[in-house]
């Protein structure tokens, strides 16, 4: 305010400053502290609500609060004794003369197969069908000198469908059964075990051409009612043609030529209404090809019929090819 009125100019703005009022410090502090308390209280309330909500949800979702039942281990497989295995096999093959006791080659092959089953850790995890199947295949291997075979890839592994020379409908599932045994020129030597007829629900093809199989054709072959092709040519098989082969109603191909098979040709083969090929030639067969077989040339599908009917003791008026018998006599070969 000091200053001369004469010194002021007409347009000057006059600012009159008032002294600041003193604030009551204690009052301000109390108000501030109360606000802090409120803020802290609200924050604690929110934290409490959050914790409560989390616990409620956790009771239904937390694996720690409600753990799932611990997975149970599969039961330990019961170890099977050789006696158990023998009982399973004999029960599954009621129509077969399964012997483990005698000292012949067939019993030895069966016994060795049984011992392998007993020692194989997989056996106790298998159902009875798989146990019997693997025993039969092991018996087949032992009966025909499997250790000397040229091709044995996969044999005795976990999956029979991957054993070389065998086929299944599905290689991923050995439980479906064996559909084919194909071992052409694989150094098989020995006798054909009758137990392979157990595969009557699945076996469609047997191809054993060009080996050293001896002995006779098992009569049990007639149980393979789904068999379509049977090729045993170029072996050393002896004995007669079993009449039971007439039961192979689905058979389309029968090749048993180039063996030492003897006797007469059974008329029961005339029951093979679906067969288109029969080859008997180069054996020691005798007699006349039965009319029942000749009738298949007209009433069935038979197109190829071969026998030793040229200058020999086999007579055939309906054969498509006649060859000369390789031996000058009729019947079993003599030493």
Beta strands, then each sheet from edge to edge (+ up, - down):
strand 1: 166-168
strand 2: 178-182
strand 3: 189-191
strand 4: 205-207
strand 5: 212-214
strand 6: 229-231
strand 7: 253-255
strand 8: 262-264
strand 9: 277-279
strand 10: 284-288
strand 11: 304-310
strand 12: 314-315
strand 13: 321-324
sheet 1: 1+ 2- 4- 6- 7- 9- 11- 13-
sheet 2: 3+ 5+
sheet 3: 8+ 10+ 12+
end
